[in-house]
Amino acid sequence: MQIVREIENFKPDHRPLYLALGNFDGLHQGHQHLIKTMVAAAGLDTGRATAFVFEPHPSKVLFPERAPKLLVTAERKAELMEKLGVQILIYNSFNLKIARCSPEQFVQQILIDRLRVKEVFVGFNYTFGYKGAGTPELLRQLGEKQGFKVNIIPPVEVDGMVVSSSMIRQALETGDIGQARIMLGYEPMLEGQVIEGEHRGSTIGIPTANLGLSHEVSIPGRGVYAARAEVNGRPYQAVVNIGSKPTFHAEYPVAIEAHLIDFKGNIYGDQLRLYFIEKIRDERKFNDVQELIRQINLDRDKARRIVPVP
């Protein structure tokens, strides 16, 4: 898959361009349905299956104080897009100048002048243009005038609920990994560099890898989780603690610590992926270190039973 940074660097050619529009945070089941529909249509016409995404998320520019945390990074989003068959992913900067474009200007300047689209695919709740004045129906009307087709994709429901990024964030915050996984269509995953911690795990015989993560990324709620870890291309069963270490600290920033079961070695500075499978228990304060060690051993045994053996 080709990744284009800024629309000015995109080069149209003779092939028809099929375009998915949206932010696609999490690339959940609804987004996947939209992307697959677009990819299939492009394939029937030997067209180019393309996605156009603003980066950063428009809410970060327009309403930074209430911008939601992201379900996936831009890099992870690209990886998932490629698996779905997207051939070109355009990441375009979002700024106040673009925010002031009317729906008509957006269509003319981006979809027609720059991309020369043949067909566009959007979700049922897609908005565009100044103050989100553009709706899917308006886009369809503008497409009819300008000579391109607009496909409006209906919502995808799970257990009677419309799949959405906000619903997935809520599920993660409550530790409902199963619900988040169903809506995402894949296991919730965090990725980052292994950073220095307090080294307390090593002193009690249960070493942990501390995950360095951007504060902009949504994480599961506090607690202990069974997870599948991946480091240097190798998978491991893991037990992950997300919390502020109340046994040792009255106050402490929320940290993500992963104990890789049956792993020995130094992975400081390496990239670590954690695929969350199930929440084991809530975070709690223990009376002493020995009580904590006994509980961690129980957590590790439970994680062994939950997480498939690599």
C-alpha positions as CSV (number, residue, x, y, z in Angstrom):
1,M,0.0,0.0,0.0
2,Q,1.2,3.5,-0.9
3,I,1.0,6.1,1.9
4,V,0.8,9.7,0.6
5,R,1.5,12.5,3.0
6,E,-0.4,15.6,1.9
7,I,-2.8,15.7,-1.0
8,E,-0.4,17.9,-3.0
9,N,1.8,14.8,-3.4
10,F,-0.9,12.6,-4.8
11,K,-0.5,11.9,-8.6
12,P,-3.8,11.0,-10.4
13,D,-3.5,8.7,-13.4
14,H,-5.8,7.2,-16.0
15,R,-7.3,4.7,-13.6
16,P,-10.7,5.5,-11.9
17,L,-10.4,6.5,-8.3
18,Y,-12.7,5.0,-5.7
19,L,-12.5,6.9,-2.4
20,A,-13.4,6.2,1.2
21,L,-13.8,9.4,3.3
22,G,-13.7,9.5,7.1
23,N,-11.4,9.5,10.1
24,F,-11.9,5.7,10.7
25,D,-10.7,5.9,14.4
26,G,-10.3,2.3,15.4
27,L,-11.2,1.0,12.0
28,H,-14.1,-0.9,13.6
29,Q,-16.7,-3.2,12.1
30,G,-18.6,-0.3,10.6
31,H,-15.5,1.2,9.0
32,Q,-14.4,-2.2,7.8
33,H,-17.8,-2.7,6.0
34,L,-17.4,0.7,4.3
35,I,-13.7,0.0,3.3
36,K,-14.5,-3.5,2.0
37,T,-17.4,-2.2,-0.1
38,M,-15.2,0.5,-1.6
39,V,-12.4,-2.0,-2.3
40,A,-14.8,-4.4,-4.0
41,A,-16.2,-1.7,-6.2
42,A,-12.8,-0.5,-7.2
43,G,-11.8,-4.1,-8.1
44,L,-14.7,-4.5,-10.5
45,D,-13.6,-1.4,-12.4
46,T,-9.8,-2.0,-12.1
47,G,-9.8,1.3,-10.1
48,R,-7.6,2.5,-7.3
49,A,-9.0,1.8,-3.9
50,T,-8.1,4.9,-1.9
51,A,-8.8,6.3,1.6
52,F,-8.5,10.0,2.5
53,V,-8.0,10.8,6.2
54,F,-7.3,14.0,8.0
55,E,-4.4,13.9,10.5
56,P,-4.6,15.0,13.2
57,H,-8.2,14.2,14.1
58,P,-10.2,17.4,13.3
59,S,-11.5,17.6,16.9
60,K,-7.9,18.0,18.1
61,V,-7.7,21.2,16.1
62,L,-11.2,22.5,16.7
63,F,-11.9,21.4,20.2
64,P,-8.6,20.3,21.8
65,E,-10.0,20.4,25.3
66,R,-12.6,17.7,24.6
67,A,-11.0,15.8,21.8
68,P,-11.4,12.0,22.4
69,K,-8.5,9.8,22.9
70,L,-7.6,7.7,19.8
71,L,-8.3,4.0,19.5
72,V,-5.4,3.5,17.1
73,T,-2.3,5.4,16.0
74,A,-1.9,6.6,12.4
75,E,0.6,3.8,11.9
76,R,-1.8,1.1,13.1
77,K,-4.6,2.5,11.1
78,A,-2.5,2.2,7.9
79,E,-1.6,-1.4,8.8
80,L,-5.3,-2.3,9.2
81,M,-6.2,-0.4,6.0
82,E,-3.6,-2.4,4.0
83,K,-5.1,-5.7,5.3
84,L,-8.5,-4.6,4.0
85,G,-7.1,-4.1,0.5
86,V,-6.7,-0.3,0.4
87,Q,-4.1,0.6,-2.3
88,I,-3.5,4.2,-1.4
89,L,-3.9,6.0,1.9
90,I,-3.7,9.8,1.9
91,Y,-3.0,11.5,5.2
92,N,-3.7,15.2,4.9
93,S,-3.1,17.8,7.5
94,F,-6.1,19.3,9.1
95,N,-5.8,23.0,10.1
96,L,-8.1,26.0,10.5
97,K,-7.8,27.0,6.9
98,I,-9.3,23.6,5.8
99,A,-11.8,23.9,8.6
100,R,-13.2,27.1,7.1
101,C,-13.8,25.5,3.7
102,S,-17.5,25.2,2.8
103,P,-18.8,21.8,1.7
104,E,-18.8,23.0,-1.9
105,Q,-15.2,24.1,-1.6
106,F,-14.2,20.8,-0.1
107,V,-15.8,18.9,-3.0
108,Q,-14.3,21.1,-5.7
109,Q,-10.8,21.6,-4.3
110,I,-10.2,18.1,-2.9
111,L,-12.5,15.6,-4.5
112,I,-12.5,17.0,-8.0
113,D,-9.4,19.2,-8.6
114,R,-7.0,17.0,-6.7
115,L,-8.4,13.5,-6.7
116,R,-10.6,13.4,-9.7
117,V,-12.9,10.8,-8.0
118,K,-15.2,8.5,-9.7
119,E,-17.0,7.1,-6.7
120,V,-17.0,8.2,-3.0
121,F,-18.0,6.1,0.0
122,V,-19.0,7.6,3.3
123,G,-20.7,6.5,6.5
124,F,-24.3,7.4,7.4
125,N,-23.1,10.0,9.9
126,Y,-20.3,11.6,7.9
127,T,-19.9,15.4,8.0
128,F,-17.6,17.7,6.1
129,G,-17.0,21.3,5.4
130,Y,-17.3,24.4,7.7
131,K,-18.8,23.5,11.1
132,G,-19.7,20.1,9.7
133,A,-22.4,21.6,7.5
134,G,-21.9,18.9,4.8
135,T,-24.0,15.8,5.2
136,P,-24.0,12.5,3.2
137,E,-27.1,13.6,1.4
138,L,-25.6,17.0,0.4
139,L,-22.5,15.1,-0.8
140,R,-24.7,12.9,-2.9
141,Q,-26.4,16.0,-4.4
142,L,-23.0,17.7,-5.1
143,G,-21.8,14.4,-6.7
144,E,-24.7,14.3,-9.0
145,K,-23.9,17.9,-10.2
146,Q,-20.2,17.2,-10.5
147,G,-20.3,13.8,-12.1
148,F,-19.3,11.4,-9.4
149,K,-21.3,8.8,-7.5
150,V,-21.7,8.8,-3.7
151,N,-22.4,5.6,-1.8
152,I,-23.8,6.1,1.8
153,I,-23.0,3.1,3.9
154,P,-25.6,2.3,6.7
155,P,-24.5,1.6,10.2
156,V,-23.4,-1.8,11.4
157,E,-25.1,-3.1,14.6
158,V,-23.8,-5.5,17.2
159,D,-26.3,-6.9,19.8
160,G,-28.8,-4.2,18.7
161,M,-26.3,-1.3,19.2
162,V,-24.7,0.8,16.4
163,V,-21.0,0.2,16.3
164,S,-19.1,3.5,17.0
165,S,-15.7,4.6,18.2
166,S,-17.3,6.2,21.3
167,M,-19.0,3.0,22.2
168,I,-15.7,1.1,21.9
169,R,-14.0,3.7,24.1
170,Q,-16.6,3.2,26.7
171,A,-16.2,-0.5,26.7
172,L,-12.4,-0.2,27.1
173,E,-12.8,2.2,30.0
174,T,-14.9,-0.3,31.9
175,G,-12.6,-3.2,31.0
176,D,-15.2,-4.9,28.8
177,I,-12.6,-6.3,26.4
178,G,-15.1,-8.8,24.9
179,Q,-17.5,-6.1,23.9
180,A,-14.7,-3.9,22.5
181,R,-13.3,-6.9,20.5
182,I,-16.7,-7.6,19.0
183,M,-17.2,-4.0,17.9
184,L,-13.6,-3.7,16.6
185,G,-13.6,-7.0,14.9
186,Y,-10.1,-7.7,16.3
187,E,-8.3,-7.7,19.7
188,P,-7.7,-4.3,21.2
189,M,-4.0,-3.6,21.0
190,L,-1.5,-1.2,22.5
191,E,1.9,-0.7,21.1
192,G,4.9,1.3,22.2
193,Q,8.5,1.2,23.3
194,V,9.6,-0.6,26.5
195,I,10.8,2.0,28.9
196,E,12.6,2.1,32.2
197,G,10.3,1.6,35.2
198,E,11.0,1.2,39.0
199,H,12.5,-2.2,38.5
200,R,10.4,-3.4,41.4
201,G,9.1,-6.4,39.5
202,S,12.6,-7.8,39.1
203,T,13.3,-7.5,42.9
204,I,10.2,-9.7,43.7
205,G,11.0,-12.2,41.0
206,I,8.3,-11.1,38.6
207,P,9.9,-8.8,36.0
208,T,7.7,-6.5,34.0
209,A,8.1,-4.5,30.8
210,N,6.8,-0.9,31.1
211,L,5.1,0.3,28.0
212,G,5.7,3.8,26.9
213,L,2.6,5.2,25.2
214,S,1.3,8.5,23.9
215,H,-1.2,10.2,26.2
216,E,-3.4,10.6,23.1
217,V,-4.2,6.9,22.9
218,S,-7.2,5.3,24.6
219,I,-6.3,2.5,27.0
220,P,-8.4,0.0,28.9
221,G,-9.5,0.9,32.4
222,R,-7.5,0.1,35.5
223,G,-7.1,-3.5,36.3
224,V,-5.3,-6.7,35.5
225,Y,-5.6,-8.3,32.0
226,A,-4.7,-11.5,30.2
227,A,-3.0,-10.6,27.0
228,R,-0.9,-11.8,24.1
229,A,2.4,-10.0,23.9
230,E,4.5,-9.7,20.8
231,V,8.1,-8.5,20.9
232,N,10.8,-8.9,18.2
233,G,8.4,-11.0,16.2
234,R,7.8,-13.5,18.9
235,P,4.5,-14.1,20.8
236,Y,4.2,-14.7,24.5
237,Q,1.4,-15.2,27.0
238,A,1.2,-12.2,29.3
239,V,-0.5,-10.6,32.3
240,V,-0.8,-6.8,32.1
241,N,-1.4,-4.4,35.0
242,I,-2.9,-1.0,34.2
243,G,-2.9,1.3,37.2
244,S,-1.1,3.5,39.7
245,K,0.5,0.8,41.9
246,P,-1.5,1.5,45.1
247,T,0.4,-1.0,47.2
248,F,3.5,1.1,46.9
249,H,2.3,4.6,46.2
250,A,-0.4,6.9,47.5
251,E,-0.3,8.7,44.2
252,Y,1.3,7.6,41.0
253,P,0.7,8.1,37.2
254,V,-1.1,5.3,35.5
255,A,1.4,2.9,34.1
256,I,1.1,-0.1,31.8
257,E,3.2,-3.1,33.0
258,A,3.4,-6.4,31.2
259,H,4.8,-9.6,32.7
260,L,5.7,-11.9,29.7
261,I,5.2,-15.4,30.9
262,D,8.2,-17.7,30.5
263,F,10.3,-14.9,29.0
264,K,13.8,-14.1,30.1
265,G,15.9,-11.3,28.6
266,N,16.3,-7.5,28.3
267,I,14.0,-5.7,25.9
268,Y,14.4,-2.1,27.0
269,G,14.0,0.1,24.0
270,D,12.3,-2.6,21.9
271,Q,8.8,-2.3,20.5
272,L,6.1,-4.2,22.4
273,R,2.6,-5.0,21.3
274,L,-0.1,-6.1,23.8
275,Y,-3.2,-7.7,22.4
276,F,-5.9,-7.7,25.2
277,I,-7.9,-10.9,25.6
278,E,-9.8,-10.6,28.9
279,K,-9.9,-8.6,32.2
280,I,-8.9,-10.8,35.1
281,R,-9.7,-8.4,38.0
282,D,-9.8,-4.8,39.3
283,E,-6.8,-2.9,40.6
284,R,-6.5,-3.1,44.4
285,K,-4.1,-2.3,47.2
286,F,-2.5,-5.2,49.1
287,N,-1.4,-5.3,52.7
288,D,2.2,-6.3,51.9
289,V,4.5,-7.4,49.2
290,Q,4.0,-11.2,49.9
291,E,0.2,-10.8,49.5
292,L,0.8,-9.0,46.2
293,I,3.2,-11.8,45.0
294,R,0.6,-14.5,45.8
295,Q,-2.0,-12.6,43.8
296,I,0.3,-12.0,40.8
297,N,1.0,-15.7,40.7
298,L,-2.7,-16.4,40.6
299,D,-3.2,-13.8,37.9
300,R,-0.4,-15.4,35.9
301,D,-1.9,-18.9,36.2
302,K,-5.3,-17.5,35.0
303,A,-3.6,-15.7,32.1
304,R,-2.0,-19.0,31.1
305,R,-5.5,-20.6,30.9
306,I,-7.0,-17.7,29.0
307,V,-4.4,-16.9,26.4
308,P,-3.8,-19.4,23.7
309,V,-0.3,-20.9,23.8
310,P,1.9,-19.3,21.1
